[in-house]
Amino acid sequence: MTGFSNKDWSVEMEISNFDDLTYGSLFIGLVVYWVLFTIWATINAYHHRGLNTAWIIAFALLNVVGYLFFRVGKGIRNETN
């Protein structure tokens, strides 16, 4: 802590470091995203009648890339109403 003062006033400065909180929040956010995407991709594959254990493992390990392989391999098109 550093500070400046004279007979009429005093100023103290302190630096707070939030690196641990920042990296921890980023890590937790990525883990939550990874798990939720895996769950969503698994449910979506089930609804397209293409779910098996290999696809669940691919979604869990490869995430978006695994899902893109699923979409291309199964020939799933974008659905419009």
N, C-alpha and C positions, 0 to 999 in steps of 0.2 A: 504494500500500500504506500502510495506517495501522497504528498500534500504540500500545499502552499499556504502561507498565512502571514499576516502582519498584525498589528495591535487591534485592528477593527474587524477583521474577517478571517475565516479559515476555510480552505477548500481541500477535501480529501478525495483521491481518485482510487478506484479499485477495479481490477479487470477480472471478469468472470469468464471461465472457459467452458463452453458447452459441447466440446468435441465428442465426449463419450455419449452424451444424450443424443446428439445428432446421428452418430453412427449406429447407436442402438435402435433409434427410431427407424432409420433406413432399413436395417436388417429385419426388424419385426415386420415392417410394412411389406418387404419383399417376400418374406415367408408367408404372410397372410395372403398376399396376391397369388403366390405359387399354389398354395393349398386350395384356395377358392377357384382358381382357374381349372385345376385338376378335377375338382368336384363337378364344375359346370361342364367341362368337356366330356366327362364320363356320363353324366345325365344326358347330354345332347347325343352322344354316340348310342346310348340305350334307346332313345326315341327314334333314331334313324335305323334301328335294328342291326347295328354293326358292332355292338359291344362284345369284347372278349377280354381275357386277362392280358393279352399282349398289348392291346390298345391302352388299357389302364396304366400299365407299366410305361408305355411310350409317353402318355400324357404326364405322368408323374416325373419322369426323367428329362424329357425334352420340352415339355410345356407347349408353347405356341407352335414350335417346329413340329412336334409330334401331332398336334391337332391338324396342322396343314397337311401332313402326310395322310392322315385319316380322311380329310376332305377330298384330296386328290385321288387317293386309292379307292374310295367308295363312290366317287363321282357325284358328290353332293353339291347341288346348286344353291344359290341364294334363293330364299323363299320370299315371295311377295304375296300380299293379300289383295 
